Amino acid sequence: MVRTRFYLTRSRVTRALGVQPRFMPMDPILLTTIAALPVGMISFEVFRASRSSRRNRKERCGKCGGPLYAPNVAAGPSLIEGHLVCEPCASKGRRAVTRSLIAAVSITGSTVLALAAVAIWAPSELGSHPWLPALATALTYPPIFVGAVAWMKRTNRHAAQRLGLQPQPALSTSSDSSQAHAPRRRDTSSARTPNER
C-alpha cells in the first residue's frame, strides 16, 4: 500500500510538471555539476602547472614560491609532477601521494565490496547482469590510478632529462648511509666575469 501511494504521488507530481509518469528528468543542478566539475579541475591543474613552470624559471619552488634550497634543510629540490619543489614541499607532496593512493585503494575496494554485496543479496536492483557493475569497477578503477602514477613518473623523467639531472632509482639497493650525500648547490662562480674573480 505504501508503494502504491508513493507511485501515485510521484505520478501526480510528474503530470503537474508536464512530464510523462515513467520518465523523471535529471536535475539540472546535477547535470551542471557533472559537466562543470571536470572542467574546473582541469582548469585548476593547468593554472597550477603554468604557475609552477613560471616559478621554476625564476629558480623558485614550484609549489610555495620560496627558494629551491630551503634554509636549514640538508636535501635539495625534488621533482614532483615534473616541477622542481623545495624539500619541505616535496615531503608534503610525497605524503599526499601516499594518502591519495591509500584512499584510491580504499574507494575501489569498498565500491567493489558494496556492489558485490548488492549482487549477492539483491541482484534485481542491478538489472539482468548483477555482477557487471562490480566487475566493471574492479577492471576500470585500478588502471585509472595506475595511469596517474605512470603519468607522474613520466613527467618527472622528462623534467629530469630537460634539466640534465641523472635519473635516480625509486628504491635504493644500498642501505649504507655513508654513500648518501646531499645534492650540491649550483656553482655560480663560473658565471662571473674574469674581472669579478
C-alpha positions as CSV (number, residue, x, y, z in Angstrom):
1,M,0.0,0.0,0.0
2,V,2.8,2.4,0.8
3,R,4.4,1.8,-2.6
4,T,1.2,2.5,-4.4
5,R,0.7,5.7,-2.5
6,F,4.3,6.8,-3.4
7,Y,3.8,6.0,-7.0
8,L,0.6,7.9,-7.2
9,T,2.1,10.9,-5.5
10,R,5.1,10.8,-7.9
11,S,2.8,10.3,-10.8
12,R,0.7,13.4,-9.8
13,V,3.9,15.5,-9.4
14,T,5.3,14.4,-12.8
15,R,2.0,15.1,-14.5
16,A,1.8,18.5,-12.9
17,L,5.2,19.3,-14.3
18,G,4.2,18.1,-17.7
19,V,6.5,15.1,-17.7
20,Q,5.5,11.5,-18.5
21,P,4.9,9.5,-15.3
22,R,7.6,6.9,-16.1
23,F,10.3,9.4,-17.0
24,M,11.9,11.6,-14.4
25,P,14.2,14.3,-15.8
26,M,17.7,14.6,-14.4
27,D,18.1,17.5,-12.0
28,P,19.7,20.5,-13.9
29,I,22.0,21.2,-10.9
30,L,23.3,17.6,-11.0
31,L,23.9,17.9,-14.8
32,T,25.7,21.3,-14.3
33,T,27.9,19.7,-11.6
34,I,28.7,16.7,-13.7
35,A,29.8,19.0,-16.6
36,A,31.5,21.7,-14.6
37,L,33.5,19.7,-12.1
38,P,35.9,18.1,-14.5
39,V,36.3,21.3,-16.4
40,G,37.0,23.2,-13.2
41,M,39.5,20.6,-12.0
42,I,41.4,20.5,-15.4
43,S,41.5,24.3,-15.5
44,F,42.9,24.5,-12.0
45,E,45.5,21.9,-12.8
46,V,46.6,23.8,-16.0
47,F,46.8,27.0,-14.0
48,R,48.9,25.3,-11.2
49,A,51.2,23.8,-13.8
50,S,51.8,27.1,-15.6
51,R,52.4,28.8,-12.2
52,S,54.9,26.1,-11.2
53,S,56.7,26.5,-14.6
54,R,56.9,30.2,-14.2
55,R,58.2,29.9,-10.6
56,N,60.8,27.3,-11.7
57,R,62.1,29.6,-14.5
58,K,62.8,32.1,-11.7
59,E,64.6,29.3,-9.7
60,R,61.8,29.3,-7.1
61,C,59.9,26.4,-5.6
62,G,57.0,25.4,-8.0
63,K,54.6,24.9,-5.1
64,C,55.2,27.6,-2.4
65,G,57.3,30.1,-4.4
66,G,60.1,30.1,-1.9
67,P,63.8,29.3,-2.6
68,L,64.5,25.9,-4.1
69,Y,67.2,25.3,-1.4
70,A,65.1,25.8,1.8
71,P,67.1,27.1,4.8
72,N,68.1,24.6,7.5
73,V,67.3,21.6,5.2
74,A,70.1,19.3,4.1
75,A,68.4,18.0,1.0
76,G,67.9,20.0,-2.2
77,P,65.0,20.3,-4.5
78,S,62.9,17.4,-5.8
79,L,60.8,16.8,-8.9
80,I,57.1,16.4,-8.3
81,E,54.8,16.1,-11.3
82,G,57.6,17.5,-13.5
83,H,58.3,20.6,-11.5
84,L,61.1,21.4,-9.0
85,V,59.9,22.0,-5.4
86,C,61.8,22.6,-2.2
87,E,62.3,19.8,0.3
88,P,59.5,20.8,2.7
89,C,57.0,20.9,-0.2
90,A,58.4,17.6,-1.6
91,S,57.9,15.8,1.7
92,K,54.3,17.1,1.9
93,G,53.8,16.1,-1.7
94,R,55.1,12.6,-1.0
95,R,52.8,12.2,2.0
96,A,49.8,13.5,-0.1
97,V,50.6,11.0,-2.9
98,T,50.7,8.2,-0.3
99,R,47.4,9.2,1.3
100,S,45.8,9.5,-2.2
101,L,46.9,6.0,-3.2
102,I,45.6,4.6,0.1
103,A,42.3,6.5,-0.5
104,A,42.1,5.2,-4.1
105,V,42.6,1.6,-3.0
106,S,40.0,2.1,-0.2
107,I,37.5,3.6,-2.5
108,T,38.0,0.9,-5.1
109,G,37.8,-1.9,-2.6
110,S,34.7,-0.6,-0.7
111,T,32.9,0.1,-4.0
112,V,33.6,-3.4,-5.3
113,L,32.6,-5.0,-2.0
114,A,29.4,-2.9,-1.8
115,L,28.4,-3.8,-5.4
116,A,29.2,-7.5,-4.8
117,A,27.1,-7.4,-1.7
118,V,24.2,-5.9,-3.6
119,A,24.7,-8.5,-6.4
120,I,24.5,-11.3,-3.8
121,W,21.6,-10.1,-1.7
122,A,19.6,-8.0,-4.1
123,P,20.5,-8.9,-7.6
124,S,17.3,-7.5,-9.1
125,E,18.4,-4.0,-8.1
126,L,21.3,-4.2,-10.5
127,G,19.4,-5.4,-13.5
128,S,19.8,-8.5,-15.6
129,H,23.6,-8.7,-15.1
130,P,24.1,-8.0,-11.4
131,W,27.8,-8.7,-11.4
132,L,28.6,-6.4,-14.2
133,P,28.9,-3.2,-12.1
134,A,31.3,-4.9,-9.6
135,L,33.4,-6.3,-12.4
136,A,33.5,-3.0,-14.3
137,T,34.6,-1.2,-11.2
138,A,37.3,-3.7,-10.4
139,L,38.6,-3.5,-14.0
140,T,38.4,0.2,-14.6
141,Y,39.4,1.9,-11.3
142,P,42.9,0.4,-10.9
143,P,44.0,1.3,-14.5
144,I,43.0,4.9,-13.9
145,F,45.0,5.2,-10.7
146,V,48.0,3.3,-12.2
147,G,47.8,5.5,-15.2
148,A,48.0,8.6,-12.9
149,V,51.1,7.3,-11.2
150,A,52.7,6.4,-14.5
151,W,51.9,9.9,-15.8
152,M,53.6,11.5,-12.8
153,K,56.7,9.3,-13.2
154,R,56.9,10.0,-16.9
155,T,56.7,13.8,-16.3
156,N,59.4,13.5,-13.7
157,R,61.6,11.6,-16.1
158,H,61.1,14.2,-18.9
159,A,61.7,17.0,-16.5
160,A,64.9,15.4,-15.3
161,Q,66.1,15.0,-18.8
162,R,65.2,18.6,-19.6
163,L,67.1,19.8,-16.6
164,G,70.1,17.5,-17.3
165,L,69.7,15.6,-14.0
166,Q,70.7,12.0,-13.6
167,P,67.8,9.7,-13.0
168,Q,67.7,8.2,-9.5
169,P,66.1,4.8,-8.8
170,A,63.0,4.9,-6.7
171,L,64.2,2.3,-4.3
172,S,67.9,2.3,-3.3
173,T,69.6,-1.0,-3.3
174,S,72.2,0.0,-0.8
175,S,71.4,0.8,2.8
176,D,74.9,2.2,3.5
177,S,74.4,5.7,4.9
178,S,78.0,6.7,4.1
179,Q,77.1,6.6,0.4
180,A,74.2,9.1,0.9
181,H,75.1,12.7,0.2
182,A,73.2,15.9,-0.1
183,P,72.9,17.4,-3.6
184,R,75.3,20.1,-4.4
185,R,74.2,23.6,-4.9
186,R,74.8,25.3,-8.3
187,D,78.3,26.6,-8.7
188,T,77.8,30.3,-9.6
189,S,81.5,31.1,-9.7
190,S,81.7,30.1,-13.4
191,A,79.0,32.7,-14.2
192,R,81.2,35.6,-13.0
193,T,83.3,37.6,-15.4
194,P,87.1,37.4,-15.2
195,N,87.2,40.8,-13.6
196,E,85.0,39.7,-10.8
197,R,87.1,36.7,-9.8
